[in-house]
Amino acid sequence: MPLSPIDIHNKEFTKSFRGYAEDEVNEFLDQIIKDYEILLREKKDVDKQLEMALEQTKYFSSLEETLQKSIVVAQEAADEVRRNSQKEAKLIVKEAEKNADRIVNEALTKARKVTIEIDELKKQSKVFRNRFKMLVEAQLDLLNTDDWEHLLQYDIGLTEIQSTVEDTREQDDA
């Protein structure tokens, strides 16, 4: 066990003939006691500083560990967000492709229907044109017949028509 300043102070030496001068030894011991007390105080201060430094080291070590864990967690979260974003982007692209395909198919279907309708209208217009042409030709044929000339040759007066109508009435009454 190390000596304490009290141990040094209480130390008694045996006296001998022609020994050391007692006052000098006592002064020297007093000086040793003072220096030893100073050293002990400094040691206590150094021990406290060391203890504080160790506590700070522990604190910073735990802080470093926490930060490292936080970095790992943040990195994992960022990776997860990136993966989710990529999945979502792929889903959006697939959905857009489906919609584009659907729109193209609908447009093609409508184009086919319009083409069919156009063909049908063309057929109907040909039929109408042919019928109308036949009607016009028939009317022209009627105009070109000799019947019109024959009608113009009749010369009948108003009095003859009235007498014919009256004769017809008399016959109907009888």
TATASUL-V973601 format. One record per residue. N is the residue number from 1. RES is the residue in one letter. SS is DSSP state (2 for helix, 1 for strand, 0 for the rest). OMEGA is omega in whole degrees, 0 to 359 (* if undefined). Layout:
# TATASUL-V973601
n=[N:N]
res=[RES:RES]
ss=[SS:SS]
omega=[OMEGA:OMEGA]
This chain:
# TATASUL-V973601
n=[1:2:3:4:5:6:7:8:9:10:11:12:13:14:15:16:17:18:19:20:21:22:23:24:25:26:27:28:29:30:31:32:33:34:35:36:37:38:39:40:41:42:43:44:45:46:47:48:49:50:51:52:53:54:55:56:57:58:59:60:61:62:63:64:65:66:67:68:69:70:71:72:73:74:75:76:77:78:79:80:81:82:83:84:85:86:87:88:89:90:91:92:93:94:95:96:97:98:99:100:101:102:103:104:105:106:107:108:109:110:111:112:113:114:115:116:117:118:119:120:121:122:123:124:125:126:127:128:129:130:131:132:133:134:135:136:137:138:139:140:141:142:143:144:145:146:147:148:149:150:151:152:153:154:155:156:157:158:159:160:161:162:163:164:165:166:167:168:169:170:171:172:173:174]
res=[M:P:L:S:P:I:D:I:H:N:K:E:F:T:K:S:F:R:G:Y:A:E:D:E:V:N:E:F:L:D:Q:I:I:K:D:Y:E:I:L:L:R:E:K:K:D:V:D:K:Q:L:E:M:A:L:E:Q:T:K:Y:F:S:S:L:E:E:T:L:Q:K:S:I:V:V:A:Q:E:A:A:D:E:V:R:R:N:S:Q:K:E:A:K:L:I:V:K:E:A:E:K:N:A:D:R:I:V:N:E:A:L:T:K:A:R:K:V:T:I:E:I:D:E:L:K:K:Q:S:K:V:F:R:N:R:F:K:M:L:V:E:A:Q:L:D:L:L:N:T:D:D:W:E:H:L:L:Q:Y:D:I:G:L:T:E:I:Q:S:T:V:E:D:T:R:E:Q:D:D:A]
ss=[0:0:0:0:2:2:2:2:2:2:0:0:0:0:0:0:0:0:0:0:0:2:2:2:2:2:2:2:2:2:2:2:2:2:2:2:2:2:2:2:2:2:2:2:2:2:2:2:2:2:2:2:2:2:2:2:2:2:2:2:2:2:2:2:2:2:2:2:2:2:2:2:2:2:2:2:2:2:2:2:2:2:2:2:2:2:2:2:2:2:2:2:2:2:2:2:2:2:2:2:2:2:2:2:2:2:2:2:2:2:2:2:2:2:2:2:2:2:2:2:2:2:2:2:2:2:2:2:2:2:2:2:2:2:2:2:2:2:2:2:2:2:2:2:0:0:2:2:2:2:2:2:2:0:0:0:0:2:2:2:2:2:2:2:2:2:2:2:2:2:2:2:2:0]
omega=[183:179:175:178:179:178:180:181:184:182:179:179:177:183:179:179:182:177:180:178:187:181:180:179:180:177:180:178:177:178:178:179:180:181:180:177:178:180:179:177:179:178:178:179:179:178:178:179:178:179:178:179:178:177:178:179:177:180:181:177:179:177:179:179:178:179:179:177:179:178:179:180:180:179:178:179:178:177:180:178:180:179:179:179:179:178:181:178:178:179:179:180:179:180:179:178:177:180:179:178:180:181:179:179:178:180:178:178:179:179:177:179:180:179:178:179:179:178:179:179:177:179:180:180:176:179:180:180:180:179:180:178:179:179:180:179:178:179:177:177:177:180:183:180:181:181:181:179:180:179:182:181:179:178:183:182:182:181:178:181:181:180:179:180:181:178:182:181:182:180:180:182:185:*]
